[in-house]
Amino acid sequence: MRPPRPQLRGRSDELRVAIVGLGHVGLSTAACLAAKFHVTGVDLDKDKVRLIEQGIAPFREEKLSPLLRKHVSSGMLGCTTSFDVVSDADFIFIAVGTPSAKSGEIDLSKVRSAAQSIGQAIAKSPKFPVVIVKSTVIPGTSKSLIPIIEQYAGKTCGEGFGV
C-alpha cells in the first residue's frame, strides 16, 4: 500500500521553502520564490547571511539586490546560518556548490553534508517535506542522498519525506 501523498495547502503564501546554499543558484532561486512563498535561506557563511539580511546580494547579479530588499522587507525572505528552520519547511532545496575535484570529478561532499544536516533537522518535524536537489550534480545523485537523509532523519523516504 502506498503512503498518502502530501496535500498542498490552499494558499501558496502558507507554504514554507528552505534553500540550503545561498550562492548564485540558491539565492536567485530564493529571491524568485519569495514572490509567492515564505522562503528561508540557509548558508554557513555569516558574512553572506548578514549582507542578504540587508537586501544586498553578495555577488553581482543584475536586479537581484532590489528583489532581495523587497522580499526581505516584506518578511517573505529571511536567511540564517542555522539548519533549525529546515524543520518547518514544506520544500527544501539543496543548492550548495559542487566544485571539481583535482581529478576532474565532481565533488559532492557539500551536497552529502547538506543531506545529513537536512535529515537531522527534519527528524522531529511532523511535516512531510520534499527535498529537491538544485545543485549541479550527476545522474543518480538524488537517489544516493536518500539513505543519508533516512539515516539522520530516522524516517523512510516516501513515508516521512520525499525526494
C-alpha positions as CSV (number, residue, x, y, z in Angstrom):
1,M,0.0,0.0,0.0
2,R,1.3,3.4,-0.9
3,P,1.6,6.1,1.7
4,P,-0.8,9.0,1.2
5,R,0.5,11.9,-0.9
6,P,1.1,15.1,0.9
7,Q,-1.6,17.6,0.3
8,L,-0.6,21.1,-0.8
9,R,-2.4,23.8,1.2
10,G,-5.0,26.0,-0.4
11,R,-3.0,29.3,-0.3
12,S,0.6,29.4,-1.7
13,D,1.6,32.0,0.9
14,E,1.3,29.4,3.6
15,L,3.9,27.1,2.1
16,R,7.4,27.3,3.6
17,V,10.5,26.8,1.5
18,A,14.1,26.4,2.7
19,I,17.0,26.8,0.4
20,V,20.3,25.3,1.6
21,G,23.2,27.2,0.0
22,L,22.9,30.9,-1.0
23,G,25.3,31.1,-3.9
24,H,24.3,32.2,-7.4
25,V,21.8,29.3,-7.8
26,G,20.3,29.3,-4.3
27,L,20.0,33.0,-3.7
28,S,18.5,33.7,-7.1
29,T,16.0,30.8,-6.6
30,A,15.2,32.2,-3.1
31,A,14.6,35.7,-4.4
32,C,12.2,34.5,-7.1
33,L,10.3,32.0,-4.9
34,A,9.8,34.7,-2.2
35,A,7.3,36.4,-4.5
36,K,4.8,33.6,-3.7
37,F,6.2,31.6,-0.8
38,H,7.8,32.2,2.6
39,V,11.5,31.4,2.0
40,T,14.3,31.0,4.4
41,G,17.8,30.6,3.0
42,V,20.5,28.7,5.0
43,D,24.2,29.3,4.5
44,L,27.2,28.7,6.7
45,D,28.9,32.0,5.7
46,K,27.9,34.5,8.4
47,D,29.1,37.5,6.3
48,K,27.0,36.4,3.3
49,V,23.9,36.0,5.5
50,R,24.5,39.5,7.1
51,L,24.6,41.1,3.6
52,I,21.4,39.3,2.4
53,E,19.6,40.3,5.6
54,Q,20.3,43.9,4.5
55,G,19.0,43.2,1.0
56,I,22.4,43.2,-0.6
57,A,23.5,40.4,-2.9
58,P,27.0,39.1,-2.0
59,F,27.8,38.8,-5.7
60,R,27.0,40.7,-8.9
61,E,23.6,39.6,-10.4
62,E,21.6,42.2,-12.3
63,K,18.4,43.2,-10.5
64,L,18.9,40.8,-7.6
65,S,19.6,43.3,-4.8
66,P,16.3,45.2,-5.4
67,L,14.4,41.9,-5.4
68,L,16.2,40.9,-2.1
69,R,15.4,44.3,-0.5
70,K,11.7,43.9,-1.5
71,H,11.3,40.4,-0.1
72,V,13.4,40.8,3.0
73,S,11.5,43.9,4.0
74,S,8.1,42.2,3.3
75,G,9.1,39.3,5.5
76,M,8.8,36.8,2.7
77,L,12.6,36.1,2.6
78,G,14.9,35.5,5.5
79,C,18.2,33.8,6.0
80,T,20.2,32.2,8.7
81,T,23.2,30.0,9.4
82,S,21.1,27.5,11.4
83,F,19.6,24.4,9.9
84,D,16.8,24.5,12.6
85,V,14.5,26.4,10.2
86,V,14.5,23.5,7.8
87,S,12.2,21.5,10.1
88,D,9.4,23.9,9.3
89,A,9.8,23.7,5.5
90,D,7.4,22.0,3.1
91,F,10.0,22.1,0.3
92,I,13.8,22.0,0.9
93,F,16.1,22.9,-2.0
94,I,19.8,21.8,-1.9
95,A,21.7,24.4,-3.8
96,V,25.3,24.1,-2.5
97,G,28.4,24.3,-4.5
98,T,29.7,21.3,-6.4
99,P,33.3,22.2,-7.4
100,S,35.5,19.9,-9.4
101,A,38.0,17.8,-7.6
102,K,41.6,17.7,-8.6
103,S,40.9,14.6,-10.6
104,G,38.2,16.5,-12.6
105,E,35.4,14.6,-11.0
106,I,32.5,16.5,-9.3
107,D,32.9,16.9,-5.6
108,L,29.6,16.0,-3.9
109,S,30.8,16.4,-0.3
110,K,28.8,19.6,0.3
111,V,25.7,18.0,-1.2
112,R,26.1,15.0,1.1
113,S,26.8,17.2,4.1
114,A,23.6,19.2,3.3
115,A,21.6,16.0,3.1
116,Q,22.9,14.9,6.5
117,S,22.0,18.3,8.1
118,I,18.6,18.2,6.5
119,G,18.0,14.7,7.8
120,Q,18.9,15.9,11.3
121,A,16.6,19.0,11.0
122,I,13.5,17.1,9.8
123,A,13.9,14.2,12.4
124,K,11.3,15.7,14.7
125,S,9.2,17.6,12.2
126,P,5.6,16.4,11.8
127,K,5.7,17.6,8.2
128,F,6.3,15.6,5.0
129,P,9.0,17.8,3.4
130,V,10.1,17.3,-0.2
131,V,13.8,17.6,-0.8
132,I,14.8,19.0,-4.2
133,V,18.4,18.9,-5.5
134,K,19.1,22.1,-7.4
135,S,22.9,21.8,-7.2
136,T,24.7,20.8,-10.4
137,V,25.0,17.0,-9.9
138,I,25.5,13.9,-11.9
139,P,22.6,11.5,-12.6
140,G,21.7,9.3,-9.7
141,T,22.9,11.8,-7.0
142,S,19.4,12.4,-5.7
143,K,18.8,8.7,-5.2
144,S,22.2,8.4,-3.4
145,L,21.1,11.0,-0.9
146,I,18.0,9.1,0.2
147,P,19.9,6.7,2.6
148,I,21.8,9.7,4.1
149,I,18.6,11.6,4.8
150,E,16.8,8.4,6.1
151,Q,19.7,7.7,8.5
152,Y,19.8,11.1,10.1
153,A,16.0,11.7,10.0
154,G,15.1,8.3,11.3
155,K,12.3,8.4,8.6
156,T,11.8,6.5,5.4
157,C,11.6,8.2,2.0
158,G,8.0,8.1,0.8
159,E,6.6,8.0,4.3
160,G,8.4,10.7,6.3
161,F,9.8,12.8,3.4
162,G,10.0,12.9,-0.4
163,V,12.9,13.5,-2.8
